[in-house]
Amino acid sequence: EHAFLQERLMKIVNTKKNHIHLTSSGFTLIEVLLTLAIVGVLSKISLETYQDYTENAKVKLSKEQIAAMSAKISLYWEDAREYPDSLADVGMAGMLDPWDRPYRYLNLDKNGNGGARRDKNLNPLNSDFDLYSTGKDGKTRLPVSQKDSLDDVLRANDGRFIDLAKNY
C-alpha cells in the first residue's frame, strides 16, 4: 500500500510540474490583448500625425501655387491693363489644387463684386480678382467665415494675404 501511495503521489507531482511548465512557456491571453491594444493606440496616433502632416503640406503647396498664379495674373495686368477673363488667358487652364480640384478665379473688374468672396462683415476680400482653392472638403461659400469655407486656401487684401480662410 505504501508503494501504491508513493506511485500515486509521483503521478500528481509530475502532472503539476508538466502543467506549470506548459502554462509558463507562452503568453497569456491578457498579455496578447494588452499588446494589441498598445499597438492599436500607437498606430492611431501615428496615422493622425501623418494625415496632419500631409494636409499641412497640401495647404503650403496651394499657398505657393496661388502666389505664383497671382504674380502671373499681375504680369498680365501690366501688359494688357486689364485682368484676364479666366486662368486660361494666362496659360493656367485646368490647373488643379493639391486636392485635385480646379482653382477658382473671378475677375472682379469685369464681373463686379456680386460673386466676390466676402469676410464676416460681407465686405469683398479683394478689389481686383479672387483666386482660391476650395480646400480639403471641396465645399465653399462666398463668406469665408462660413463652415464650408474655413478650409479654403485663398488670396485676400489684393494679394497681401494668402492662407487658410480660418486664419483670415
VMD Tcl script that draws the C-alpha trace (Angstrom):
set ca {
  {0.00 0.00 0.00}
  {2.90 2.35 0.74}
  {4.33 1.78 -2.76}
  {0.91 2.46 -4.26}
  {0.61 5.83 -2.43}
  {4.14 6.80 -3.38}
  {3.46 6.00 -7.05}
  {0.20 7.94 -6.96}
  {1.92 10.95 -5.36}
  {4.65 10.91 -8.03}
  {1.99 10.98 -10.79}
  {0.33 14.03 -9.16}
  {3.69 15.83 -8.79}
  {4.67 15.03 -12.39}
  {1.27 16.22 -13.62}
  {1.59 19.51 -11.70}
  {5.14 20.03 -12.97}
  {4.04 19.47 -16.54}
  {1.06 21.77 -16.06}
  {3.23 24.54 -14.62}
  {5.74 24.08 -17.39}
  {3.10 24.30 -20.11}
  {1.42 27.46 -18.80}
  {4.62 29.38 -18.17}
  {6.10 28.79 -21.63}
  {3.82 31.20 -23.61}
  {1.92 34.49 -23.41}
  {-1.37 34.74 -21.63}
  {-4.43 36.00 -23.43}
  {-4.34 39.19 -21.36}
  {-0.72 39.87 -22.39}
  {-1.58 39.39 -26.06}
  {-4.67 41.64 -25.82}
  {-2.74 44.32 -23.96}
  {0.00 44.26 -26.60}
  {-2.59 44.55 -29.40}
  {-4.27 47.47 -27.60}
  {-0.94 49.32 -27.27}
  {-0.09 48.71 -30.93}
  {-3.56 49.94 -31.93}
  {-3.26 53.17 -29.95}
  {0.23 53.87 -31.31}
  {-0.97 53.18 -34.87}
  {-3.88 55.59 -34.49}
  {-1.62 58.34 -33.16}
  {0.89 57.77 -35.98}
  {-1.81 57.82 -38.65}
  {-3.33 61.06 -37.35}
  {0.09 62.70 -37.21}
  {0.85 61.60 -40.77}
  {-2.53 62.86 -42.02}
  {-1.95 66.24 -40.35}
  {1.50 66.42 -41.93}
  {0.20 65.65 -45.43}
  {-2.69 68.13 -45.04}
  {-0.29 70.88 -43.93}
  {1.94 70.10 -46.92}
  {-1.05 70.41 -49.28}
  {-2.03 73.76 -47.76}
  {1.54 75.03 -48.13}
  {1.69 73.91 -51.77}
  {-1.66 75.55 -52.50}
  {-0.46 78.83 -50.95}
  {2.67 78.72 -53.12}
  {0.65 77.99 -56.26}
  {-1.83 80.79 -55.53}
  {1.06 83.23 -55.00}
  {2.64 82.17 -58.31}
  {-0.67 82.40 -60.20}
  {-1.37 85.78 -58.62}
  {2.02 87.05 -59.82}
  {1.29 85.77 -63.33}
  {-2.10 87.48 -63.32}
  {-0.46 90.73 -62.17}
  {2.03 90.49 -65.04}
  {-0.89 90.04 -67.43}
  {-2.43 93.22 -65.99}
  {0.87 95.09 -66.50}
  {0.83 94.14 -70.19}
  {-2.88 94.43 -71.02}
  {-4.06 96.93 -68.37}
  {-6.90 94.56 -67.57}
  {-7.19 91.33 -65.67}
  {-7.66 88.08 -67.58}
  {-11.17 86.70 -68.04}
  {-10.01 83.25 -66.94}
  {-6.93 81.35 -65.86}
  {-6.69 80.04 -69.42}
  {-5.71 83.57 -70.54}
  {-2.51 83.28 -68.50}
  {-1.73 79.68 -69.50}
  {-3.15 78.03 -66.41}
  {-6.31 76.42 -67.75}
  {-7.24 73.30 -65.82}
  {-4.64 73.85 -63.11}
  {-5.59 71.67 -60.14}
  {-5.03 72.31 -56.47}
  {-3.36 69.67 -54.25}
  {-6.79 68.07 -53.65}
  {-7.22 67.56 -57.44}
  {-9.85 70.26 -57.88}
  {-9.61 73.29 -60.18}
  {-8.57 76.61 -58.71}
  {-11.32 79.22 -58.77}
  {-10.74 82.63 -60.31}
  {-13.03 85.64 -60.69}
  {-12.15 88.91 -62.43}
  {-13.87 91.49 -60.23}
  {-13.28 94.35 -62.71}
  {-15.47 92.67 -65.34}
  {-17.82 90.64 -63.15}
  {-18.38 93.08 -60.31}
  {-18.49 92.21 -56.65}
  {-21.63 90.09 -56.85}
  {-19.71 86.81 -56.89}
  {-16.77 88.05 -54.82}
  {-15.57 86.24 -51.70}
  {-16.52 88.13 -48.58}
  {-15.36 88.50 -44.99}
  {-17.60 88.03 -41.94}
  {-18.95 91.59 -42.39}
  {-19.78 90.74 -46.03}
  {-17.11 93.08 -47.43}
  {-15.28 91.83 -50.55}
  {-11.85 90.35 -49.80}
  {-10.25 91.83 -52.92}
  {-10.78 94.76 -55.26}
  {-9.05 93.24 -58.30}
  {-9.67 89.46 -58.52}
  {-10.47 86.47 -56.38}
  {-8.29 83.37 -56.57}
  {-8.73 80.39 -54.27}
  {-8.84 76.66 -53.69}
  {-11.89 75.04 -52.14}
  {-9.57 73.10 -49.83}
  {-9.79 69.63 -48.38}
  {-13.60 69.30 -48.29}
  {-14.17 70.83 -51.74}
  {-17.03 72.96 -50.39}
  {-17.19 76.74 -50.24}
  {-19.47 79.72 -49.59}
  {-18.92 83.35 -50.54}
  {-18.49 84.49 -46.93}
  {-15.20 82.95 -45.83}
  {-16.39 82.79 -42.21}
  {-18.89 80.02 -43.10}
  {-18.08 76.45 -42.01}
  {-17.80 75.21 -45.62}
  {-15.18 77.86 -46.39}
  {-12.86 77.57 -43.38}
  {-10.54 75.08 -45.13}
  {-10.37 77.15 -48.37}
  {-6.94 78.48 -49.28}
  {-7.49 81.99 -50.55}
  {-5.96 85.22 -51.67}
  {-7.26 88.35 -49.88}
  {-6.38 92.02 -49.37}
  {-5.35 92.24 -53.04}
  {-2.66 89.60 -52.57}
  {-1.26 90.68 -49.19}
  {-2.88 87.65 -47.54}
  {-2.65 84.08 -48.86}
  {-3.63 81.39 -46.36}
  {-6.50 79.32 -44.99}
  {-9.80 81.18 -44.67}
  {-9.98 80.23 -40.98}
  {-6.83 82.35 -40.46}
  {-8.31 85.43 -42.12}
}
mol new
graphics top color blue
foreach p $ca { graphics top sphere $p radius 0.5 }
foreach p [lrange $ca 0 end-1] q [lrange $ca 1 end] { graphics top cylinder $p $q radius 0.2 }
display resetview
